[in-house]
Amino acid sequence: MGPESINPISNSTLSLPGKIAVITNIPYHTQNEEEFWSGEQVLTKYGPDKVIHITWPAFFVQEKEQVDAIISTLSLNMEIKVIVINQAVQGCNAAVEKLRKLRDDIFIVYCVAQENTVETAALVDLVLTTDRFSIGSLIIKQAKKQGAKTFVHYSFPRHMSGGLKVICRDLMRENCTAEGLEFVEAVAIDPLGESGVFSAEQFILDDVPRMVTRYGENTAFFTTNCFLQVPLIKVICDTHAIFPQPCCPSPYHGFPDALGIETGEGIPDINYIINETARIAASKNMTGRLSTWPAPLTMMSTNAGVEYGIKWMKEKVPKTGIDDQVLMDCMTNYIKEIKGRDVEIKMTPLSTGGKVYNNFKLLLMNYLDY
């Protein structure tokens, strides 16, 4: 089976009572394809008359004024009734707070929220993000199952300045102790910093072999950054180390580029990518040492957020609060649409400070072992 496309059949004739804006990261240096693809899926499905797909600047960290400008411009279009943002990068909260003062008739969805969780939950209607609380435990159990004795966590100050990434890192450390693994915290180069992407990638290519020499092949590696997934997977295969999951778990994230899988045009068929990854892993004697989740959580989140927003526009779900069953149906329907296999989705509301935020959904999937 070749790298066929999984773009959905156009559904642009469907009547919608308003327009949808989807904001995604822009593909840059083999990264962020999934966010971008998800926006293109929605655009293909409902057509340019009903969907506006906009991208953040590649270096959004240095261009926060553009984040504000994009959202401010959307607020002026009175036809827009749903905004889905993937990823909800730094600066989104301040921009959306301004929008809320002007408009109270827009359903706003964040995917992969990167700012303060409580502030975010109070500001937007729905958040769909990875359950990093549970990953802090599950990834260590997965690494141990794969034979790991040591777990190396790569990140940098920008990512470790607060939020769910810090909580996840702390839980990984605690669970390494509980599971009998040595936890190693390593500081990587920030790809969006002064040194740039190539220096950050080269650091990973140079440092992982040093770590394997020191701790042995049964060392599992994880990094919080999307740019670093490709070099990390590549060098892990070269050193026969262990890779429990990418930062954004998905068969698409890092594996095709790291393993040289031909993807063709458009969005590659997910089962083709899974089968090719397993085949190449076996050829490199890496069977059982690579894993991820069986479906692209990022792409599912954009599509499910749009579908739920459409139901909100049509008043088929409450104007306040989230209907969990309807939301779960939106997610599972997307998995069926891309012909995903053996996917289990767990959805939990954020609970912190003695309060439960039902609109802030933490999502998990089962592991896919290669």
N, C-alpha and C positions, 0 to 999 in steps of 0.2 A: 504493500500500500504506500503510495507516494504522499508528499506533503500537500494534501488537498486543503482547501479553505473551509472554514466553518462559519463564514459570514451568514447571518440569518436571512431568510427570505423577506423581501421588503413588505412592509405592512403600512405603507404610507397613505393608503386610502382610509385608514381608520380615523374616525372623527374624534378629535381631542378638543376640550373646551379651552385650552390655552397652550402656550409654547413651553418647551423644556430647554433649559440651558445645562449643558454638561461641560464642566471644566476639568481638564486632565493635565497631567504632566506631558511634556513634549518628548518624544523619543530622542535620546541623546547618547551617543557613544554606546549603542546596544542596550541602553537602559530605558526603563519606563514604557516599553512597548505595550505592556498589558493594560496600563491605565489608558493610554492612547487608543489601543484597539477597542476597549470597552466603549469609549465615546463614539468611535466609528460604527460599532455595532448598533448603538441606539440611533445614530443618524441614518444608517441604512434601513433600519426597521421602520422608522416613522417618517423619514424624509426631511429635506431641508426646510420645508414650509413649517414644520412643527418643532424641529430640533436645531439648536445652535450649539456647535461644538467648538470650544475655545481652549487654548492651551496656555499654561503658565510659561513664563520665560525659562530657559534652560537653567539659568543661575538665579533662581527665585530668592535665594538667601540674600544676595546682594541687590535684589531689585524688588524689595517689598512694596515700593510705591506702585509698581505695576500690578501687584496682587490687589491692592486697594483700588486701582483704576479700573481693573477688569470687573470687579464686583460692583463698583459704583456705576459703571456704564450699564450693566445688566439691570440695575434697579430702575433705570429710566425707561426701560421697555415694559410698558404696562401689560403687554400680552404674555409675558413670562410669568408662569405660575409655579414652576418647579425648577429648583437649581440643585444639581448633584455635583459635588466637588470631590475629585479623586486624583491626587491626594489633597487632603485639607492641610496645606503647608503652613509654616509659620507666617503670621500676619493675617490669616483668614478671619480669626475671631474679631480683630479690630475692624476689619472691613465689613463683616456681616453685622456687627453691632451698629455701624452707621446705616446700613441698609434697613435694619429693623426699625429705625426711627422714622424712615420714610415709607416703608411698606410692611403691612401685616398680612398680606394676601399671598405670600410665597411660601411654599413648602421647601425647606432647605435640608439637604442630606449631606453629611460628611462621610467620606470613606477614608480610612487610614488617618484618623485624627492625630495631629502632632502637637497640639497645645494642651493646656491644663484641662483635665477631664471634667471637673465639676463646672468650670466656667463654660466649657463647650456644651455640656448637657443642658445648661440653662439657656443657651443661646439658640441652638438649632433644633429642628423637629426630630431628626433621626440621625444617629451615628452608627455606622457599621465598621467595626475595626477588629483586628486580630485580638484574641483573648490572650494577652501577654502574661496575665496572672497565671493562667493554667499552663501556658507554654513554659514558664519558668520551672515547672515540675516535669511536664511531659517530655520536653526535649532531652532532659537528663536521663529519664527512664529509657527513651529511645536510644540515646547514645550508649547507655550501659548494655542494652540488648544487642547493639551492634558490636560490642566488645571493647568499648572505650574504658580506659583507666584514668585519663586526663581529659579535661574540657577547657578549651581556650576560647575566650570571649574577646573579640576585636571590636573596638569602637573608638570614639574620640570625643573631646569636650563638648562640641556642639550637640551631639546626640545624648550625651550624659549630663545635660544641664537641667533635666527634669522630665516629668511625664512617665508614660508607661514603659519606655525603654529602660529607665533606671530601675523601676520596680521589677521588671523582668530580669534584669541583670542580678539584682539582689536575691531574687528567688532562685535563680540558677545557682548562685553561690551556695545558698542554704541547702538546696537539694543535692548538690554535689557532695556536701558533707554527709547528708542523710543516706546517699546511695554509695558512699565510699569512693568517689572520684575526686581527684585533685582539681581544684578550680584555679585557672590562671587568667588574670585580667591583663590584656595587652592593649596598648595604645597604638592605634593605626593613624595614618595620615588622612585628614579630611579631604575627600575628592573635590569639595567645593571651596577649599581653603586656598591659600596663596600658592601652594606647591602644585595644585591641579590634579586632574584625574590620572594622568599617566604615572606620576610619581606615587600616587596612592596605590595604584595597581602593582607597580613594581615593588613597593614595600611588601605587599602580601606575597608576591612571588619569591621574594628573598627571605622573608621572615618565617614562613611556614616550614621550609626545610630545616631551618635552625631549631624550630620548636620540635620537629619530629626527631631530629638528632638528639635533642635533650631528653624528650619524654617518651620516645618510641612511636612505632606505627599506630598503636592503639590510642591515639589522641584524636578527639573530636574537635572540630572547629566550627565557630559561628561568628558572623559579623552582622552588625546592625544596619549596614549600608548596602543599598542596591548596586552601586557601582562596583563594589568589591566582590560580588558573588561570582562573576565569571573567572577572574584570576584565582579565587579561592577554590572553586570546584576543580579547575585545571590542575593546580599544584597539589591538591589533595589526591587526585588520581595518580599524579606522578610519584607521590611519596607513599602511596598505599595507606593513607590516613582515613579518617571517618568524617562524613558530612551528614548530620541528622536532618537538616532542613535549611533552606534559604531564609532570609529575613522576612520576605513576603512569600510564604509557602505556595508553590505552584510548580507543575511540570514544566512550565514555560520559563520560569525565572532562573536564569543563569545556565541551565543545562544545555540548551541547544548551542549557544555560542562557545561554551567551554569545551564541549565534546565534538564540535564541528558537524552538527546535524543540519542537513540541508532543509530549509524551511519554505522555500519558494515564495510566491506572492501572497499577500493577504494574511489572514490569521490561520496558522497551520492547524490541521486536525489534531486534537489532543491525544487521541489514541495512537496516532503515528508517532508523536513526540515521546510518549511513554514507552512504546515498543522499541524505538531507536535508542533511547537512553538505556533501557535494560540490556539491549544487545551490545552496545559499546561498553557499558559497565562490565559485562561478562568478559569481553575481549581484553579488558585491562585488569582482569582479576579483582574487580571491585564489587562483585555481587555481594549484597548484604551489607555494604559499607556506605551506600548512598541512599538517601530517602527524601521525601517531600510530602506534600498533601496531594491527593489525586485529582484536584480541580483547582482552577485559578480563583482564589478567594477575591482578589482585587477586581477581576472582571465580573464575577458574580455580584459583587457589592454594588457596582455602578448600575448594572442592569436591574437588580432587585430594587434598588433605590428609586430608579425611574418608574418601574412598574407600580410600586407602592404609591409614588407621587401621583401617577395617573389616576389611581383609585381615589386618592385624596381629592384631586381636581373634580372627579365625577361624584364626589360625596358618597362613595361606597365604603369608606372607612371614616372613623370619627375625625373631626377637625382638631381635636385635642386627644393626646394619648395614642398609643400604638397597638394595633390588633396583631398579636403575636402569630396567630395561625395564618392570617393573610400574608404577613411578612415571610414566614417560613415557606408558604406556597410559592411566593415570588422567587425565592432562592432555589427551591427544588425544581421549579419549572425551568429555570435557566440551565441547571445541570442536565436536565432531560434534553433541552434544546441543543446543547453541544455534545450530546451522547456520552456524558460522563459516566464512569463506571465505579461501582463499589464506594460511593461517596456517602459519608455520614456527617451531618451538620449538627452541631450543638450550639445553641444560642442562649446566652446568659446576660441579664441586665447588670450594669455596673453597680456595685455596692461599695460605698466608701463613706467613712465618717458617720456610720450609723444610718445612712439614707440609701435607698434604692432608686436608681435613675432608669426607669423603664424604657426611655427613648434612646439610651446609650447601650447598644448591643455588642457584646463580646462574642466573637465567633471562633469556633474550632472545627477542624475536620480530622478524620482519621489519617494515619500515616500510610503512605505508599512506599513499600520497600522495593528497591531495585536489585 
